[in-house]
Structure formats: structure tokens, C-alpha cells
């Protein structure tokens, strides 16, 4: 279920204040038996200010950026490592995945390396196997990240069936030239440029460790 916009009260505040001001001016005018020139001028200014506030509120409803709508991803929370991984690799994967899940909008992640799934963590899909589709293959071949800001609008989203079915955004970040870090977010357009740079740095660190430790892994 999508969460409501946390700024909706702020957006409507000028409309509320402007409307309240107009009502109070009207009540004051009705209850005043004799209107002086100075009071009439003050009432005119009050009406103008109320109208401006209402107009500002209406404009905010249209142009003020809204926070991305977050959803609860479908699936069970879990932490699954491939069997018989070297201890150093287990530690590195646990560290990296914890940082990503607690410091970004990532809610589900997969580490795919040398054709195998080394780690699944966060909200897990019922499907665990990763079959690289067009998008992931391009990331692996070109070693360039791909950020799908709003997954539901991309026809290629069907290849990410190993992520929760209602995943909103996906980053595929290459891990050296042999794998990829696949991150699923619970809100569209939610990764910042700083997040992307940070994810790239973590992937580079994983690449060094995996390249050193995974040579003899079967």
C-alpha cells in the first residue's frame, strides 16, 4: 500500500490560513455596526492577503515536488548466503549489504558473481535463481551501471523476477567484470546521485575482495 505524502499538510496550510482569514474578516465586518475609513482599508488589505495565501496554496498543490510514494514490498525478510563461501567473503558481503539496507532506500538486494548468486538479503522473492536478461547482460558486458528509476514503466522489468514483484526502482551495479550488485527500492526515483556514487564505491570494494577470494570457489 502506498504511503501518504508527508508534506500534504504543509501544502494545504496557505489555503487553510487564507480561508480562515477571509472568514474572520467577514465575521468582523458583520459584527461591526459602523465601519471607519481606516478599518475599510484594513479589510481590503486583509482580503488581498487572504486571496494571495489561497492562490499560493493552490500553486503549491500543482508544482511543489512530492516525495516518492513508498510501498511495502511483497515477500519475506531474509538473509541467504551461498554455501561454502570463504569467511572473508561472508564478512564482506554481510557488511556491504547491511550498509546498503540501512543507509539507502534499498529494501532487497542480490549479489550475482561468476554466474552464481552469492547473497540475497532484505525482502526476498520466492524465486532465488538469477537468469540474466537483456539489462543485466548489458551491465555485465559494458561494466556500466543501469538505474531503472521507475521499474513498472520498463518492459524489461520481467527479468527481475528474483526481486519482490512490486519493486519500484532497481540499480544494477557491476562488480568488476564478473558480477553485479542488484538493488531493489521500495519507492520510484528515490536513489540520489550521492547514493549511486556510494553504491559504486561499495561494489568496487566487493570486486577487490571477490577477485582475491573466489578464484577457487565452485
C-alpha positions as CSV (number, residue, x, y, z in Angstrom):
1,X,0.0,0.0,0.0
2,X,1.4,3.4,-0.9
3,X,2.2,5.8,1.9
4,X,0.6,9.2,2.0
5,X,2.6,12.3,1.2
6,X,4.2,13.5,4.4
7,X,4.0,17.1,3.2
8,X,0.3,17.2,2.4
9,X,-0.5,19.3,5.5
10,X,2.2,21.9,4.6
11,X,0.9,22.1,1.0
12,X,-2.6,22.9,2.3
13,X,-1.6,25.3,5.1
14,X,-1.7,28.5,3.0
15,X,-5.2,27.6,1.7
16,X,-6.4,27.0,5.3
17,X,-4.9,30.2,6.7
18,X,-6.1,32.3,3.8
19,X,-9.6,30.9,4.1
20,X,-9.7,31.3,7.8
21,X,-8.5,34.9,7.5
22,X,-11.3,35.7,4.9
23,X,-13.9,34.2,7.2
24,X,-12.7,36.2,10.2
25,X,-12.7,39.4,8.2
26,X,-16.3,38.7,7.1
27,X,-17.5,38.0,10.6
28,X,-15.7,41.1,11.9
29,X,-17.4,43.2,9.2
30,X,-20.9,41.8,10.0
31,X,-20.4,42.4,13.8
32,X,-19.1,46.0,13.4
33,X,-22.0,48.5,13.4
34,X,-20.1,51.3,11.9
35,X,-17.1,51.0,9.6
36,X,-14.4,53.6,9.6
37,X,-12.2,54.5,6.6
38,X,-9.1,53.0,8.2
39,X,-11.0,49.8,9.0
40,X,-12.3,49.6,5.5
41,X,-8.7,49.9,4.1
42,X,-7.5,47.3,6.6
43,X,-10.3,44.9,5.4
44,X,-9.3,45.4,1.8
45,X,-5.7,44.6,2.6
46,X,-6.8,41.5,4.6
47,X,-8.9,40.3,1.7
48,X,-6.0,40.7,-0.7
49,X,-3.6,38.8,1.7
50,X,-6.2,36.0,2.2
51,X,-6.6,35.7,-1.6
52,X,-2.8,35.6,-2.1
53,X,-2.4,32.9,0.5
54,X,-5.1,30.8,-1.1
55,X,-3.5,31.3,-4.5
56,X,-0.1,30.2,-3.2
57,X,-1.7,27.1,-1.7
58,X,-3.3,26.2,-5.0
59,X,0.0,26.7,-6.8
60,X,1.9,24.5,-4.3
61,X,-0.6,21.7,-4.9
62,X,0.5,21.7,-8.5
63,X,4.2,22.5,-8.6
64,X,5.7,21.6,-5.3
65,X,7.7,18.3,-5.7
66,X,6.1,15.4,-3.9
67,X,8.1,12.7,-2.1
68,X,8.1,9.4,-3.9
69,X,5.3,7.1,-2.9
70,X,6.8,4.2,-1.0
71,X,5.3,0.7,-0.8
72,X,5.6,-2.3,1.4
73,X,7.5,-4.9,-0.8
74,X,5.9,-8.3,-1.1
75,X,7.9,-11.1,0.4
76,X,9.6,-12.4,3.5
77,X,12.6,-10.8,5.0
78,X,15.7,-13.0,4.9
79,X,19.5,-13.3,4.7
80,X,20.8,-16.1,2.5
81,X,24.4,-16.7,1.6
82,X,25.7,-19.3,-0.9
83,X,27.2,-22.4,0.9
84,X,30.9,-22.8,1.5
85,X,31.9,-19.2,0.9
86,X,35.3,-18.1,2.3
87,X,34.9,-16.4,5.7
88,X,36.3,-13.2,4.4
89,X,33.7,-13.1,1.6
90,X,30.9,-13.8,4.0
91,X,32.0,-11.0,6.3
92,X,32.4,-8.6,3.3
93,X,29.0,-9.4,1.9
94,X,27.3,-9.1,5.3
95,X,29.0,-5.7,5.9
96,X,28.2,-4.3,2.5
97,X,24.5,-5.5,2.4
98,X,23.9,-4.2,5.9
99,X,25.2,-0.7,5.0
100,X,23.1,-0.6,1.8
101,X,19.9,-1.7,3.6
102,X,20.2,0.7,6.5
103,X,21.6,3.8,4.7
104,X,19.7,3.8,1.4
105,X,16.2,3.2,0.2
106,X,17.3,-0.4,-0.8
107,X,14.9,-3.0,0.6
108,X,16.1,-6.0,-1.4
109,X,19.5,-6.9,-2.8
110,X,21.2,-9.7,-4.7
111,X,24.9,-10.3,-5.3
112,X,25.5,-12.1,-8.6
113,X,29.0,-13.2,-9.3
114,X,30.6,-15.6,-11.7
115,X,27.2,-16.9,-12.8
116,X,26.1,-17.7,-9.2
117,X,24.0,-15.9,-6.5
118,X,26.3,-15.3,-3.6
119,X,23.9,-13.4,-1.4
120,X,20.2,-12.5,-1.1
121,X,19.2,-10.1,1.7
122,X,16.3,-7.9,2.6
123,X,12.8,-8.6,1.3
124,X,13.1,-11.8,-0.7
125,X,11.2,-13.0,-3.7
126,X,10.0,-16.6,-3.8
127,X,12.4,-17.1,-6.8
128,X,16.1,-17.3,-6.0
129,X,17.6,-18.1,-9.3
130,X,19.0,-15.3,-11.4
131,X,18.9,-15.7,-15.2
132,X,20.5,-12.6,-16.7
133,X,18.2,-10.8,-19.1
134,X,18.9,-8.1,-21.6
135,X,19.5,-5.4,-18.9
136,X,21.7,-7.4,-16.6
137,X,23.7,-8.8,-19.6
138,X,24.4,-5.3,-20.8
139,X,25.6,-4.3,-17.3
140,X,27.9,-7.3,-17.2
141,X,29.2,-6.7,-20.8
142,X,29.7,-3.0,-20.7
143,X,30.6,-2.8,-16.9
144,X,28.4,0.3,-16.6
145,X,25.6,0.7,-14.0
146,X,21.9,0.9,-15.0
147,X,19.4,2.7,-12.8
148,X,15.7,2.0,-13.6
149,X,14.1,4.8,-11.8
150,X,10.5,3.6,-12.0
151,X,10.6,-0.1,-12.7
152,X,6.9,-0.5,-13.7
153,X,7.3,1.5,-16.9
154,X,10.1,-0.6,-18.3
155,X,9.2,-3.7,-20.4
156,X,12.4,-5.3,-19.3
157,X,11.2,-5.4,-15.7
158,X,10.2,-9.1,-16.2
159,X,13.8,-10.2,-15.9
160,X,13.9,-9.1,-12.3
161,X,11.6,-11.8,-11.0
162,X,14.2,-12.6,-8.4
163,X,13.3,-9.3,-6.7
164,X,9.9,-8.7,-4.9
165,X,7.2,-8.4,-7.5
166,X,6.3,-4.8,-6.6
167,X,9.9,-3.4,-6.5
168,X,9.7,0.2,-7.5
169,X,13.2,1.0,-8.6
170,X,16.3,-1.0,-9.5
171,X,20.1,-0.3,-9.7
172,X,22.3,-2.9,-11.4
173,X,25.9,-2.0,-10.4
174,X,28.8,-4.0,-11.9
175,X,31.1,-5.8,-9.6
176,X,34.4,-5.7,-11.5
177,X,34.0,-7.6,-14.8
178,X,32.5,-10.8,-13.3
179,X,29.3,-9.9,-11.5
180,X,26.7,-7.3,-10.4
181,X,25.1,-5.9,-7.3
182,X,21.3,-5.7,-7.9
183,X,19.4,-3.4,-5.6
184,X,15.6,-3.1,-5.3
185,X,14.0,0.0,-3.8
186,X,10.5,0.5,-2.3
187,X,9.9,3.9,-4.0
188,X,10.5,5.2,-7.5
189,X,13.1,7.9,-8.3
190,X,14.4,7.5,-4.7
191,X,18.1,7.0,-5.2
192,X,20.1,10.2,-5.2
193,X,23.3,10.8,-7.1
194,X,25.2,10.5,-3.8
195,X,23.6,7.1,-3.3
196,X,24.7,6.0,-6.7
197,X,28.3,7.1,-6.1
198,X,28.3,5.4,-2.7
199,X,26.9,2.1,-4.2
200,X,29.6,2.2,-6.9
201,X,32.2,2.5,-4.2
202,X,30.9,-0.4,-2.2
203,X,30.7,-2.5,-5.4
204,X,34.4,-1.6,-6.2
205,X,35.4,-2.8,-2.7
206,X,33.5,-6.0,-3.1
207,X,35.1,-6.6,-6.5
208,X,38.6,-6.5,-4.9
209,X,37.7,-9.0,-2.2
210,X,35.8,-11.3,-4.5
211,X,38.6,-11.3,-7.1
212,X,41.1,-12.3,-4.5
213,X,39.0,-14.9,-2.7
214,X,36.7,-16.5,-5.3
215,X,39.3,-17.9,-7.7
216,X,39.0,-21.5,-6.3
217,X,35.3,-21.2,-5.4
218,X,33.0,-23.7,-7.1
